[in-house]
Amino acid sequence: MNKHFLSKKLLGKYVNLREITLDDAQFVLDLRCNGNKSKFLHKTENNLEKQIDYIKSYFKKDLEWYFIIEDLNHIPLGTLRIYDVVDDHYTSGSWLMKDGSTLAQAVEGIILLKDFAFNELGFDKDIFDVRKQNKKVLNFHKMCGAKIISEDQENYYFELTRETCNKKIPFLYSLIENC
């Protein structure tokens, strides 16, 4: 499977996912350098040129997808990525939302990403890590059916299968439609 650039957005009821552009560099940098938002992510240097270079390097990579979550008026709200692809699995991450985003927007963004990864790209598993101190995200992934497969001092490592995810999507939509 070779990476293909998305010619269309992934459309939802509350948000859309679109591929990142160089014009998003400042938005991403602001999110990743916000101490409250990024305390559970790898550190990012507050340097716009380096962020632009990172996005440029992303465009050259196969088997990686970097999304901007945007509202239905095309205003950027957050980020999500698919990376570390190996055979039938991938890693999802870089899930950040700006202040003022709703629960429905945050959750639908991750639903759209996983639906794309599992049902369009054909992956069988999402293998990802969550910092042990990130209680809200830990609880969310457990609610989605992800299973802890290992841990270290800082992280839990999860596995979410296509089958489990596809069964949970209607449940997740029912949650966000009732909040």
C-alpha positions, 0 to 999 in steps of 0.5 A: 500500500502506498500513501495516497494524498486525500483528494477529498475530505472525510465528512462527518456530522460535526467535523470533517478531516482533511489532510494537513497543509503548510498553511496549518503550521502555525495552528499545529504549533500553537496546539502542540506548544500549549502546555495544557494541551500537549502535556501528554505528547512528545515535546515540540519546539516552538519554532515555526520554520521547524514545524513547516519543515516537519510538514514538508517531510510528512509530504514525502512519507509513504504510509503516514496520514496527518489530518486537521480536524475542522468544523463544518465551517472549515475552521481548524479544531484539532489534529490526528495522525496515522503513522508507524504502519507495519503490515496489518496495523498502524498507530493513531495519535497526535489527538489534540483539540483546541479550547472550545471544541465540543465533545462531539467534535473531538469524538467524531474526529477520532471516529472518522480517523479509525473508520478511514484506517480500518475500512478504507485503508484496510488495517486490522489493528490500531496499536497506540500508547497513552500516558498513564496520567492521561485519565480522560483519554485512557477512559475513552479508549477503554470505553471504545473497546481498546485493550491494554496489551502492555505497559511501562513506567510512563505508558499503557500500550493498547490494541484496538481491532477493526471488528471491535471498533466497527461494533463501537462506532454506533455506540459512540455516535449515540453518546455524542448525539445525547450530550 
